[in-house]
Amino acid sequence: MIACRIEPKGQIEPEGEGVWRSTGSDPQFRLTHPRGGRLFPFRLAGGWVRIRADLEGLGSTKPVPLLYVDDGSGFREDEAVRLEVREHGGIDDLVRLPRRVRGLRLDPLAASGRFRLARATLEPLRGPAAALAVARRLVARLPEEERGAAALLGRLAGLALSRPPAALWRAFWDSARPRPAAASYAAWIEQVERPALPSPEAMRTAIAGFRLRPRISIVMPVYNTPKPYLAAALASIRAQGYPDWELCLCDDASTAPHIAPMLDALAADEPRVRLHRRTQNGRIVGASNDALALATGDWITLIDHDDVIPPHALFAFVSALNADPQIDFLYSDEDKITVEGERYEPFFKPDWSPETLEACMYTAHLALYRRDIVARIGAFRAECEGAQDYDFALRYTEHVTRVHHVPQVLYHWRAIPGSTAQAMDNKGYVVAAAIRALEDRARRTGGLDSVRPTAFAGSFHLRRPLTERPVVSIVIPTAGRDSAVRGRTVDLLAACLASIREKSSYDNIEIVAVDNGDLRPATKEALERFGARAVTWDQPVFNVAAKMNLGARAAKGDVLVFLNDDIEVISPDWIEAMLALLQIPGVGAVGPKLLFETGELQHVGVTVIDATPDHPRRSYPREDPGHFFSTAGNRNYLAVTGACVMVRRADFEAIQGFDEGFAINYNDVDLCLRLRERGLRSVYCAEVELYHYESRNRARTVAEDEQARFRARWAEAIPRDPYYSEWFEALPPTFELDPARF
C-alpha cells in the first residue's frame, strides 16, 4: 500500500490540519509518491488499484471526487474517473489504471466550499485479490437481506443459467468500472460555446445591417491593477467586434508606476478612450462616478479593471437591441477566470427575476443600462461602497419595464486571492453595504421590515411590512389517515392542525379541512379542539383538485393557503413571510421551503422542462445553498408546489381555481402557469421552512392521461423554463451541467 503525498495544485487554500477551502469549481490535488522523485514506481502501472481517502465535505459542501490519470498524454477530461463517496464519508473505490502512469490528480469537488482531506492511499491489486475486491463490492451493493450465503448461492445459480461463462466473467469485471465523470465546463465550452461564436466577418456583416447602432460607454475605474490583468482587460475591450464604444477610464490616484504610462499610451493610440485622473483616491464609488461622468453613449456598461470580456460581448447585446428596441435593461451570463486564465464556475442565470434580485446581485456582469434612465436615478452612492453596483442595479430596475437576459457567457470575472470573485467573505464590508442597499430598496418600494444575510455570504432575506393583515384561510384536503413519523404512528390531520395553532405567530387564521366523510371520532375532536371547520367531499371519485376548490368556496379569507395534511410548521412566522411576498405587485403564488422528515430538501420551487414538472435539488442537504443561492434566497420559478401554496382569492377565482381535469397531479403547477398567463409570477420563499412528511422513497407516478393533458396544454406555451438553464441536467433538475452531454 502506498500512502500518497497530497499536493494542492489549483483553486485550493489550506485552512488547518487536513482542512481546505476550494475557491472555484475546479480544485485540484496531485497525488505523488511520499519519497518524491518520479510520481510512482512502475509497479503501480496497469491493472486494478484500490484508492482510499478520508475526503469529507464540511457544512453544506458536497464532495464529487474525480480521479485523472496521466498516461503520457496529460490529464484529459474525457478520461476522468468518477469516484464514489461512501454513505458515511470517505472514498474506498476500485480503479483500473492504464499500462503506463505518469501522474495522478484528485479533484475533490466541483464547486467552492470547505472540506477535509488528510490521507490518500493506493493499493495495487493482482489476480485473486482484485477479483475478491470486485466481489465484495458487488455484495455490498445488494440489499441487506440478500447478502446471506443461501441467497448469494441462489443468485449465482440463476446467473449461471442466464449467460455463457465468458459473458458473466466480463460482466463481473465491468461491474467495478467507475461511472462516467461529472459534467465539465470545459466540455461545455468546446461543444456549445465555441461552435456558436460569431466570426469577425459574420459580426461585420450583421452590424452593417443593424438599424440601431448605439454608442456604448464602458465605465472602468482603475487603481493599482497588476500590469498583466489591466493589459488583458484593456485588450479585451479593444478586441470587440462591435466598434461603436467608448472607454471611460478613471485612474483613482494609482501609486503603481506602470499605470500612468499604460493609460497614457492607450489614450494616445485609441480615440475612443476618455481618461480622467484623480489627484486623491476616491475609492470605488468616487472613481466610478468620475468615469461615469465621462460617458456620452446611449448605453452604459461596467467592467472591472482586472476582468475581461469576449470579442462578441457588445455585439450580442446590440443584436438583442435590434431585435427589440424597447428593451430597457440587458444582462448576460458570466463565469470566473483564474490568474492563469482558466475559466471556471459558470453562472447560467435565470431570465428576469425581480424577487431573485432582492436576494442576491444576480444580474451583475455583463449588464447594459440606458443612460437616460441612469441620469434619472443618479450615480453610485458612497453609503453603498463595496456593493455600489448592486445598489445601482436595484435603483435602476425600479424604472424599467422591459428586461432581456442574453443567455451567453459574456463576462469573465478575475479570481485574484482576496477578491470577492474568489469568496464574498474576503470583503466583509461588502455584505454590510449590500444590506444598506436592500434596506433603501425596501423603503422605496413598500417599506422596510427587515433585511438580514443568509448563512451564505452574498445572499439576503428582504422582508417588507404587511400593509394589511387579512383573514388567511388554510384549506387542507385530507383522508384522515395515520402515518409513521419519527418512528411513531401519527394522525396526520390532527398533528398538522396542532402544528398550525401552536407554532404560527399569525393570528387571523381560518382552517377548513376537506374530508371524505369518514373521519374518525378522535380526528373530529381534533378539528373542534383546534378551531377548524370541516366540509365533506361526497363524490365517489377521488379528485384532490375538486376537494381544494370545494374548500376554497367554503373559506372566508381573502388569502388562501392550500396545505397538505402531512405538513408540520417549523418557522413560526411562515404566514407573515409569505404574505409579505404575495403583497408585492406582480406576485401571484408563493411557496415555502419544504423538508423531508430527514431534514433533506423536498421542495425549493418547481421546474418545467419538456412539459415535465419536477423539484430541483430534491434530497439535497437542508443547508444546501443551491446554484448561486437558488436554495438559500427567495427566487422566481415557473411554479411552486400545491403541498403549501399561498394565493389571493381574487386571483384564484379569476382563473376558476384548480383545473379539476388534473385530479391528482399537476393541478398545482397548472394553477401557477395560468396565473403566469395573467402576468403573475411565482416565488419560492426561502425564509420559511416546513416539514413535509411525503415518503422520500415512495415512487412518484403520474397517470398517463394527466401527463398527456399537461403536455397538450403547456408544451408549446412553455417550450423552455425561463428560470432554469437548458444546459443543466433536466431529470432530475440539479442545477448542475448535464453529465449526459458534457
N, C-alpha and C positions, 0 to 999 in steps of 0.2 A: 504494500500500500504506500502511495506517495502523498505526503502532506504538502499541498501546493503553497507557494508563496502568492499572496493576493496583492496585486499592484494596481491601484486606481489609475486609469488612463484617460478619462474624459468625463466631464459633467458630473463629477463626484467630489464632495468635500467631506473631510473627516469631522466628526463631532464628538468623538470619545473612543474609548477602547472598543473596537469592533462595531461602532455605530457610525453610520454615514448618512449624508443627505445627497439625493440626486437633484441636480439643478436644471435638469432638462428631461427630454423624453428618450435620450439615448445614452444613459450612463454605462460605463464600461470598466471592467477589470481584466487584466491579463493574469492568467494562471501559469506560473512558471515553476521550475524545479527549485526546491528550497536551497540547493547549493549554488544556484546561479548558473552561469555559463550557458550552454545550449539549453533550449527550452525544455526538452525532455530527452532522456536516452531512447535509443531506437527500440528498446524492449516495450515501450508503451505503444508504438505504432501498430496499427492494424488490429482488428478483432474487437471483442466486447470489453467495455470498461464500465465499472460501477463508479458513478460520481455521487459523492455525498457532500452536502454543505449545510451550514446552520442558518441559511437565509430566512429572515423573518421580517415582515412588514411591521412598522410601528405606527400606532394610531390608525388612520384610515388607509394607509398605503397598502396596495395590493401587488405582491410580487408576481411578475410574469417573466421568469428566467429563460434566457436563450443562451445556448452554447454555440460558439462559432469555432470552426476548425480550419486552420490554415494548412492546406496540403501542399503549399508551394505556390499557390495562385492567389494568396491573400485571403482575407476574411470576406466572404460573399453572402449577401442577404439570402440568396436562393438556396444556400446550403446550411442555413441556421437550423439548430435543433431546439425544439420547444421542450423544456424540462418540466416535469410535474412537481408541484408543491404538495407535500403531504397534508393531510387534514389538520394536523396539529403543528404545522410549520416544518420548515426544512426541506431539503432535496435529498432524495435517495432514488436514483434513476439509473437505467442502463442505456448506454450509447455505443453504437458500433462505429469505431474510428476507421478512417481510410488507411491504406497501406503506409502512407508517409504522413507524419505530423510535424509541422514546422512551428505551430503556435496554437494556443487555446485562448479564447476570450469568453468571459461570462458577463452578460448584460442582465442585471438583476430585476429590472422593471422597465416599463415603457412610459414613465411619467415622472414628474418631480415628486419627491416625498422622502420620508425618513425610513431607514431600515437597518437591520443588524446583519452583519456578515463578518465572522471572525475566523472561520475554519472551512477549508475545502480539501477533499481527498479524492484520489483516483486509485482504483484497484483493478489492474488488468485481470481479466478472467479468461481461462483457457478450457476448452473441451468440456468435461463434465461439470466444472464449476460454473461455466457460462450457462449450460443447459439447466442446472439446478436453480440458478438465479432467475432465469426466464420462467421456469415452472412455478417458483414461489410468487413471482409477480402475477401470473395468471390466477393462482389460487386466491391471492389477496383481493382480486377484483370480484370474486364470486360473493353472493350473499352469504352471510354467516352460516345459515342453515345448510348450505351446500358444500361446506368445507370438510365435512367428515369423511372418513375413509370409504364408507359404503357409498355415499353419494358421489364421491370422486370416481370410484371404480365404475359405477353405473354410467356416469357421464363419459368416461373414457371408452367404455364398451360401445356406447352409442356413436361416438365419433369414429371409432374403428370401422364401423359398418357404413359410415356416411361417405367416406372419401378414400382414395388409394393412399397407402402409407407415405409415398413421396409428397403428395399434396398436403397431407397432415403435417409432415415434417417442415415443409416450407411455411405453412400457416403458423406453426409453433414459433418459429424464429421471427416471422413477420409481426407476431403479436407484441413483441417487445420493441419494435421500431417506434420511434417517437412520433408524436403528432406533428402536423405541419407547423412551421414557425408562425408567430404572430404577424399580423399585417405590418408592413413597413411604409413609413412616409417616403423613404427613398424610392420604393417601388411605385407609390402613387405619383411622384414627380415624373418618373420615367414613363409610366403608362398613360397618365391622364394629362398632366400639365404640359409636358414637353411637346407632344404631338399637336396640341391646340394653340401653341404660341404663334402669334402672327409674325410673319417675316417683315423686315423693314419695307420691302416692296409692297406687301399687302397693306401695311399701315399707310404708306404714302398714297396708294390708290384709293383707299377708303376715305382718307382725310380730304382728298381732292373733291370728293362727292358730298362732304358734310354741308348741311345747310347752316349749322351753328359751329362757329369756331371761336369759342370764348377764350379769353386770356385767363390763365390760372396763375394766381400768385402763391408761390411756395414760401411759407414763413419758416425761417430756421434761425433760432438763436444759437450762438457758438460761444463756448467757454472752455478753453484749455483742452480741446479734444485731442486725443492721441493722433499723431500725424497720419498713420495708415487708415484709421477709421474715418477721419474727416475727408481724406482724399477719396475714399470709397464712396462716401455719401455724396460728395460733390460730383464725382464721375457718374454716379447712377442718375443724377438729375440731368446732366448734360447728354446722357445717352438716350433720353426719352424720344420715342418715335413721334409723339405729338409735339410740334415745335412752338406752339403759342403759350409759352410760360414765361414767368419772370421769377427770379430767385431773390427774395428779400432777406438779406443777411444782417444780423446784428452781432457784432463782436462785443461780448459783455466784459470788456476790460481784461481780456485774457493776458496772463503773465507768461505763458509758454512762448518761447521765441519763434517758433515756426508758424504761429497763427497769422500774424500780420502779413508776412511775405506771401503766404499761400493765398489769403483772401485778396490782397492787392493784385497779385498776378492773375487771379481769376477774374476780378472786376475789369482789369485792363484788356483781357483777352475775350471776355464774353459780354456783349452789350445787353444781354437780358438779366444781368446781375445788378442789383441795387444794394449798396453796402452802407451801413451805419456803424459808427464806433462809439461806445460809451466810454466816458472817462472814469466813471466809477461803476463798480459791479452792482448790477440791479437784480441779480438772481434771475430765476427762470421767468417770472412774471414781467419784471421790468424789461428784460431783453426781448421777450416775446412781443410785448406791446410796442417796443420801438421797431421791431421788424415788421409787425402788422401795420404800423403807420406808413410804411413804405409802399404798401400794396396798392396797385391801381387796377387789378384784374377784376373780371366779373365774378370769379370764384376764388376761394381761399382754401389752401390745404396746409397741414402742419407736418413737418418732418424733423425728427431729432437729428442732432449734428453727428451722430455716430451710427445711424441706421441707413439702410439702402432700400431702393425701390427698383423693380424690374423695368426694362425698357418700354413695356407696353402698358404701364400703370395709368398714366394720364390718358392715353389713347382709349383704354377700356372705359374710363369714366365719361369721356366726351362722346364715345359711341352710345352709351346709355342716354346721355342728354339729347342726342339727336333722335333717338327712338322715342323719347318722351320729354319734350322741352319744359313741361310743367313741374318737373322734379325740383324739390327744394333742398334735398339733403341726400347724399350718397355715401356709402361706406363699403369697404371690401373686407375679405378675409385676410388673415395675416399669419405669420409664423415667427419663429425666433432663429437667430443665426449666431453661431459661436464666434469667438475671436479668430478662429481658424477659417471661418467662412462656411461651416457646415450648417445646413438648415435642419430644424427640428421643431417639434411641438406645434403643429398647425392648429389654428383656431378657425374651424369651419363654422361660421356664425349663422344664427337664425335670421330670417327676414325680420322686418321692422317689428320690434317687441317692446312697447313702452314700459311695461312693468319689469322686464328684464333689465332695461337701462337704469331703473331705480334700484336694482340690486347689485349691479356692477357696471363698470365702464366698458361695455361690450363692443360698442361701435369703434372706439379707439382709432386704430390705424388701418388703412388709409381712409380719410374721410374728406368730403368736399362740401364747403359751406358757401352759400350765396353772400357776396359782400354787402349787398343792400340790407340783408337781414342781420349780418354782423354789425353793421352801423347802428341798427336799431337796438341791439342788445348790449352793446358796449364791448370793451376789450376784456382781457384777462384780469381777474381780481386778485389783489395782493393777499386778501384774507384766505384765499384758497391755494396759496403757494404750495406746490407739490402735487396738487390734484386740480390744477388750474384748467387743464384740458377737459377733465370730467365736468367741472362746473360750467365750462364754456358749452359743452355739448348739451348739458341739462337745460341751460337757459335758451340755447339756440332752438332745440327741438320743441319748445313751447310755442314757437312761432311758425311751424311748418305744417303743411297738410299732406304733402306727397314725399315719401321716403323710399329710396331704392337701395337694395342690397345687391352689390356686384359680387357674385359668388366665385371670385378668383383671388388667389393669394397675391396681393399687390403691395405687400409691405413686409420687410424682413427686420425684425426688432433685435438689435445687437445685445447679446447677453454678456456683459462685462462684469467681472466679480464686483459685487457691491451695488449693482444696478437693480432697479425694480423689474427689469426684464428677467433677471435671474431669480429673484424672490422678492415679493412685495414687502416682507418684513425686514428687508435690508434698509428700508427707509420708513421708520415708524411714523414720522410726521405726515407722510402721505395719507395714512388712514385717518388721522385727525382732520386733515384738510378735506378729505372726501366726505366725512361726516358733516362738516360745516356746509359744504356744497349741497348735500342732500337735505339738511335742515332748512336751508334757504329755499330749496326747491319746494319742499312741503309747504312752507309758509306762503309761497306764491300761488300754490295750486290746491288749496283746500285746507290749509292749516297743518300744524305740526303736533303730533302726539309724541313720537319718539323716533330716533334713528340710532341703531346700535350695530356694531360689527358682528358678523357671524364668527364661528370658530376658525374661519379661513380668511386670512388677510386679503382684502381686496373685494369682499362681498359684504352686503349690508342688508339689514331689515329696516325698511322705512314704513312707518305707520302714521296715517292721518287720523285726527279725532273723528268720532262719529258725529255726523251732522244731525242725526236723529236716532232714536232707539226704538225701532218698530217692533211689533209683535213678530217673533220668528216662530213659524210653525215647522216642527220637525216631524216629517212623515216617515213612518217605519213600517214597511211591508214585512210581515212575519208569518212563519208557520208554527210559532210557539214551540220550537224544538229544543232539545238539550244537545250539548256538545261537550267534548273533553277540552278543558282549558287549563293549562298548567298542571296537568295531571289529575284534575278532578272534574266531575260532571257538573255542568252549569246550565241553568235555564237562561238561554241567551237573551231573550227579551227582557226578563227581569233584571239581569246583570247590566244590560245596556241602559235601561231606564234609571237604575241606581247610579250608574256612572254619570249620566247627564245631570241628574238632580243634585248629586253630592259633590261633583267636581266643577261644574260650569259656573263661571262668575257672572254671566249674563242672566238677568232676572226676568226678562219679558219673553218667556218661552211658553209655547203651547206644544204638546206632544199628541200626535194622532197615530195610533197603531192600526194597521190594516191587516186583520186576521182572516182565517178561513172558516171561522165559525166553530172551531173545535178547540179553543184554548182550555187548558186545564184550570181547575179552581185556584191553584197556587199562583198561576200566571195572571189570572184575572185579579186576584188580590194584589199582586204587584202593580198592575195598572192603576188600581184605585189608590194604593199607597203612594205612588209617585205622581199622582195627578194627571194621568194620561187618559185620553178618550180612545175608544175603540170603534171602528167601523168594520163591517164584515163584507168580504168578497164572497158572494154567494153563487158564483158561476162554477160549473164543474170542471172547466178547463183552466189549467194554470196559466196565468199571464201576469208577470210582475209589472209590466208597463201599465196595464189596466188597473192593477192594485194601487200603483202610485198616483195615477190620475184620480182614482176614487178618493184617496186620502187628501189630495190637493183640493178637491171640490169640498170636502168636509172641513178643511182647515180654514182658519180665520185670518191668519197673518198676511201681511204684505210681502214678507220674505219667506221663501220655502227652503227647507233643507231636507233633501231626500237621503235617508240614512239606513244602511243595513242593520239588522238586529244583532250582528256579531261584531259590533264596534264598541270599543271602550275609550273613554276620554283620557288623554294624557295632559294636554295643555288646557288649563282652566279657562283661559280667555280665547278659546277656539272660535266662538261665535263672533266676538268683537273683532278679532284679526281678520276673519273672512268678510265680515260686514264692511270693514274699512276699505277692502279692495273692491267689493261689489258696488260701493257708492261712487267709485271713480267713473266718470263718463266714458262710455265705450266698453265697459266690462259687463259681460252677460252671465258668466258662470265662474264659480270659484271652488276649488277642491283642495284638500289638505295633503300633507304627507301621511301616508298610511304605512304602518309597520306590521309585519308578521309577529306572531307570539314570540318568536326568537329574537326580535329586535331588528331583523333584516328588512330591507325596503320592499314594500308591496306595491306602492303607488307614489309616483312623483310626477304625474302627468301621463298623457296618452298620445302616442304617435299614430299616424295613419299612413302606412306605406303600402303601396299596391292595393289600396282599398282594404287593408287588413289592420284593424286597431290592435295595439299592444302597449305594454307598460315598459318604458325604458328603465334600465338599471335594476330590474326586478331581482331580488335576492342579494343585492349588494349590501355591504355593511351599513348600519344606521348612520355612521359618521361619514359616509361617502360624500365628497364634495361635488361629484359629478364632473361633467365636461365643462371646464371654465365656469364652475359654480352652478351648473344646471340643477343640482340637487340641493345645494346649500341656500340659494336665494330664490325669491319669487321669480316665476318665469311664465312666459306665454307658451301655450301649447294649443293644438287644434281642439283638444278635449280634455276633460277630467273625468274620473270615474264616478258612476252613479252610486257607489258604495257610500260616498259622502259628497254631495254637491249642493251648493247654495245658488239659488236664482231668485230674481224678483218675480213676484206673482204676475205683474203686468206683462213681463217678457214671456213668461211661461204660457200664459193664456193667449198671447198674441200669436204663438206658433202652435196652438191647440195641444200643448202638453206633450207627453211622450207618445210616440207612434206605437200604437198597440199591435201593429203588424210585427214588431220586434218583441215577441212575447217574453223572451228570456234574455237574449244577448243583444248588444249593440244599441239598445234603446237610449242609453246614456250618451254614447258617442254621437249618435244621430241627433239627439237633442242639442248638443253643443254645436254641431255643424249647421243645424238650422238656425240657431242663434247667430252664428257667424254670417250666414246669408243676410241677416238683418244688420250687419255691421258691428256685431258684438263679439268680443274676444273672450277666451277662457284663460284663467290664471291659476297656476299651481301656487298655493300659499305655503311656503317653506317653513314659516314660523310655527304652524300648527301641526302637532303630532297626535295621532290617534292609533290605537291598536285595531287591526282588522283580523279577526280570527278565521280568515279563509285558510283552508288547508294548503300549506306550502307544496305538498306533494300530490295534491289532487289534480288529476288530468283535466285541463281546461278544454272543453269541447264546445263547438258551436255547430248547431244544426245546419245542414247544407242549404236549406231553404232560406235561413236567415243570412248566411254568407252571400248567397246569390242575390237576395233582396238588397243587402247593403251595397254590394258591388254595383248593382244596376242603378242605384240612386247616386252613388258618390264616386265611382271610378273615374268618370270624365270630369266631374266638378272638382275633384281633388287629385289631379294627376301626380302631384308631389307634395310632400309635407313641407310647408314653408319654414318650419321650426327645427327640422332635422335634416342634416346634410345627406345627399344621395350617396356620398362616399362611405358613410357609416354602415356597419352591419345592420341589417334590416330585421331579421327574425332570429333571435331576439334583438331588439334595439338597445345597444350598449353604449352608444356614443363613441365607439372605437372603430377604426378603419376596418373595413370588411376583409377578414383573412382569406375568404374565398377568391377575392380579386387581387389583393395586394399582399 
